[in-house]
Amino acid sequence: MARFATALVLAASIPSAHAADWPQFRGPNGSGISDAVNLPVEFGVSRNVLWKTSLPPGHSSPVLAGDRIFVTGAEGEKLLTVCLRREDGSVLWRREAPRARVSEMNRVNHPASPSPATDGSNVYAFFGDFGLLSYGPDGNERWRVPLGPFDNWMGVASSPIVADGKVVLVCDQDSGSFMVAVDRDTGDLVWRAERPEYTRGFATPSVYRGAGGPPQVIVPGAYQVGGYSLDDGVKLWWARGIAFEVKSLAVMDDGMLYVHGWSSTGNAVNDRLPPYADALSKHDADGDGRFSEGEAFLPMMRDRFRSYFDFDRDGYVDEGDWNNTQMRLASRNALLAIRLGGRGDLTESAIVWAYRKALPNVPSPLLYRNVLYLVKDGGILTSLDPESGAVYKQGRLPGALGRYWASPVAADGKVYVASEEGRVTVLRAGAKWDVLSTNDLGDDVFATPAIEPGRIYVRTRQALYCFGDSN
């Protein structure tokens, strides 16, 4: 996710990391940015492949630390954390996590969607069907923290992060949302922050370190983004104005935060529900003060009774469910630029601009060399001025017009964008970006690439590739 921190910010929160590490989902502080050079422009299944290693299926993105690479996967009923040697891709160890349940999830989600995180030596993995686990560099289990089950019929996807000796994990769901921080060394609970104002969410948090006050955990969620003290989990500020189903990570730079949320109803400005009492008086056939699925009277209510209306999954829609659905329908898709540093409700005072067109569903924004990049389904790439939100350029990526789940990453003056069907487009970075190449990997890509000097790692459905200039 975009601009977040640079490698320096993450180095501050993970002392053992070095410049070539990529220690969490989308690299240093989720920024998607590396200072690596000599990266390949053209590559594929038989071109500039330094090595390729078969992996169990999974959507988690690779993380890099020292001479190791960590990923997660699921093979049959097994939940796996896998460690590979960075130099040649050989598998050093595989460890199976307990599987307490098999959760329901959206067909494009996966039991191994959350990416692991590393402190430069140890690895921390989260599975929605168990919870958090930590392994040492040689695969020895250090601790485990069972969590869940989670009330999210689409499954979980938020990845853990490591900062200031803590492992932080967001667990947003349709009811009972919360965030936890556990001790990196022991797994003991440091703090837990309840998030009752948030519902279903999938975003990974990041860390903001301002000039004054404690470091903050920045968490995009349903309807609003919020900042919490990393020290004790106290909520410090919030700003409303994004859609309810938030998947992407926020990015930041120079005291500005960029965050977006998109949902399928976020542009449906005419979708409003009648007052609950009026609806009951006309459509509650059995007079029990609630709606069963057989009493669904709106087309959308019939089509999405369970996924949108019946929040607590009890087979009925009561007034609480109705009001939650109304909030969802009233929310709007938006990319917001927010000035950091305030406290309390910043909705009116700190939002600098909002952009509402051509927004991604899942991919996070990328802030690279003072240009903000967005990629959405259909291969639509937009570059924006981060100061004003004005569009610099918008166009389609030729040969890569499918869906996008991976977030863009950047280094060496290039932006890398991977589509679901495995087309990796390489752009010359800039406000008026140009396409340098389109590389076909011939397999699905859901994971976000990782970068180190001279190499880019891309995980497909079946394998992890290491690409570099082989000449």
Disulfide bonds with the S-S distance in Angstrom:
none
